[in-house]
Amino acid sequence: MKIVLATSNKGKVREIKELLHDREVCAYTDLMQGFEIIEDGDTFKENALIKARAVYRALGDENAVVVADDSGINVDVLNGAPGIHSARYAGENCTDKDNLNKLVNAVKSTGKQSSKAHYTAAIAIVSKEGEGCVHGWMHGEVSIYPSGENGFGYDPIFIPTGHALTLGELDSDVKVGISHRSKALHLAKILIDQIKNQRSQAGRLPMM
């Protein structure tokens, strides 16, 4: 059963493939040309479902199992910003570096050098069997001093609770065990396995 990721973000694709290493996974852009998806939901869950539904419809393959992630960071000193706007915090055509720099400057403007923060990941699954969405969280704090190049997004400024290093400094195997996305994907695997089992049962001929 092929799992199609509703993203072309190379960082996310790499991370999700690593976490779903025992399953056949590909980005939807490996199967068709990428297209714009308007993420106008008010929550991570709504936006994840919007992306998964759009890719499922565009593929036109009823056997596809589409997985979409919507995630972001909420910073306490910024009243929860950037939240669902994390990916485009610095503008529509911004880079990860642009977003990170804007967040660092926003925290600096409050007179603080750090703040409590948390990551949220919502993972939606759309297939002919139906729709589902699960969540994962990672708590910690952000620092105005970026450090490390292992990761993407806001990883160089986020220090998970119980650790002294940023996500940009931590080894990948450590990150897999604590990340919001890995926690959500653990739950997503359960839904994916349920779909697989349903299809397996449906494919069996009745006993005579």
C-alpha positions in Angstrom: 0.0 0.0 0.0 1.6 3.2 -1.2 1.4 6.3 1.1 1.4 9.6 -0.7 2.6 12.7 1.2 0.7 15.9 0.5 3.8 18.0 0.7 6.8 19.0 -1.4 8.8 20.3 1.6 12.0 18.3 1.3 12.7 18.6 5.1 9.2 17.2 5.9 9.4 14.5 3.3 12.8 13.3 4.5 11.6 13.3 8.2 8.3 11.5 7.5 10.0 8.9 5.2 12.5 8.2 8.0 9.7 7.7 10.5 7.6 5.6 8.1 10.7 3.7 6.9 8.8 0.3 6.9 6.2 1.5 4.4 6.3 2.6 0.8 6.2 6.4 0.9 6.5 9.1 -1.8 5.8 12.8 -2.1 2.8 13.7 -4.3 5.1 15.7 -6.5 6.8 12.4 -7.5 3.5 11.4 -9.1 2.2 14.7 -10.5 3.0 18.3 -10.9 2.8 20.4 -7.7 -0.1 22.8 -7.4 -1.1 25.5 -4.9 -3.3 24.5 -2.0 -5.0 27.3 -0.2 -4.7 26.6 3.5 -7.5 28.8 4.9 -8.3 26.7 8.0 -8.3 28.1 11.5 -6.4 25.2 13.1 -3.6 22.8 12.3 -6.2 20.0 11.9 -8.3 21.9 9.4 -5.3 22.8 7.3 -3.9 19.3 7.4 -7.3 17.9 6.2 -7.5 20.6 3.5 -4.1 19.5 2.0 -4.9 15.8 2.2 -8.3 16.1 0.6 -6.9 18.3 -2.2 -4.1 15.9 -3.1 -6.4 12.8 -2.8 -8.9 14.4 -5.3 -6.1 15.5 -7.7 -4.5 12.0 -7.8 -7.8 10.5 -8.9 -6.7 7.1 -7.5 -9.3 5.7 -5.0 -6.6 3.3 -3.6 -4.3 6.2 -2.6 -3.7 6.8 1.1 -2.8 10.5 1.4 -1.0 11.8 4.5 -0.7 15.5 5.1 1.1 17.3 7.9 0.4 20.8 9.2 2.6 21.9 12.0 4.0 25.0 13.6 5.3 26.7 16.7 3.5 28.7 19.3 5.6 31.1 21.4 4.2 32.2 24.8 5.8 35.7 24.8 4.3 36.4 21.4 0.8 35.4 22.6 1.0 32.1 20.7 2.3 33.5 17.4 3.2 32.4 14.7 1.0 29.3 15.2 -0.8 28.2 12.0 1.1 30.9 10.1 4.5 29.4 11.0 5.4 28.3 7.5 4.7 31.8 6.0 5.5 33.9 9.0 7.8 36.2 7.0 5.6 36.3 3.9 4.3 34.1 1.1 7.7 33.5 -0.6 9.8 33.4 2.5 12.5 30.9 3.3 13.1 29.0 6.5 15.8 31.6 7.4 13.4 34.5 6.8 10.9 32.9 9.2 13.5 32.2 11.8 15.0 35.7 11.7 11.6 37.3 12.0 10.8 35.1 15.0 14.1 35.9 16.7 13.5 39.7 16.1 9.9 39.4 17.4 11.1 37.8 20.7 14.0 40.4 21.0 11.4 43.2 20.6 9.8 42.0 23.8 13.0 42.5 25.7 13.3 38.8 26.4 16.2 36.5 25.4 14.0 33.3 25.5 10.4 32.2 25.9 8.4 29.1 26.6 7.1 27.6 23.4 5.7 24.4 21.9 5.4 22.7 18.6 2.2 21.1 17.3 1.9 18.6 14.5 -1.5 17.6 13.0 -1.4 14.7 10.6 -4.4 14.0 8.5 -5.1 10.8 6.6 -7.5 10.6 3.7 -8.5 7.4 1.8 -11.6 5.7 0.4 -12.1 4.4 3.9 -12.6 7.9 5.3 -10.7 10.7 7.1 -8.8 10.9 10.3 -6.5 13.3 12.1 -4.0 12.9 15.0 -1.8 15.3 16.9 1.6 15.4 18.6 3.2 18.1 20.7 6.7 19.0 21.9 7.3 21.5 24.6 10.4 23.6 25.4 11.6 27.1 24.8 13.0 29.3 22.0 16.2 31.3 22.3 17.2 34.4 20.3 20.6 32.8 19.7 20.3 30.3 16.8 22.6 27.3 17.0 23.0 24.1 14.9 22.3 23.1 11.3 20.7 19.7 11.8 17.1 20.2 10.9 14.9 22.8 9.3 12.5 25.6 10.1 12.8 26.9 13.6 14.9 24.0 14.8 18.1 26.1 15.5 16.3 28.2 18.2 14.1 25.6 19.8 15.4 23.8 22.9 13.2 20.8 24.0 12.3 20.4 27.6 14.9 18.2 29.3 17.6 19.1 26.8 20.4 21.7 26.8 20.8 21.8 23.0 18.6 23.1 20.2 16.9 20.8 17.7 19.5 22.1 15.2 22.2 20.6 17.4 20.6 17.3 18.6 21.3 14.1 16.7 18.6 12.9 14.4 17.9 9.7 16.5 17.3 11.8 19.6 14.9 14.1 17.7 12.9 11.2 16.4 12.2 10.1 19.9 10.9 13.5 21.1 9.5 15.4 18.1 5.9 16.5 17.8 5.8 15.0 14.3 7.2 11.6 15.4 4.5 11.5 18.2 1.8 12.3 15.7 3.1 9.8 13.2 3.2 7.0 15.8 -0.6 7.5 16.1 -1.0 7.9 12.3 0.7 4.5 11.8 -2.2 3.0 13.8 -4.7 4.5 11.4 -2.7 3.4 8.4 -2.5 -0.1 9.7 -6.3 -0.1 10.2 -6.8 0.8 6.6 -4.4 -1.9 5.5 -6.2 -4.5 7.6 -9.6 -3.4 6.3 -8.4 -3.8 2.7 -6.8 -7.1 3.5 -10.1 -8.4 5.0 -12.1 -7.0 2.1 -9.9 -8.8 -0.4 -10.4 -12.3 1.1 -12.9 -14.6 -0.5 -15.6 -16.0 1.8 -15.2 -19.5 3.0 -17.3 -22.1 1.2 
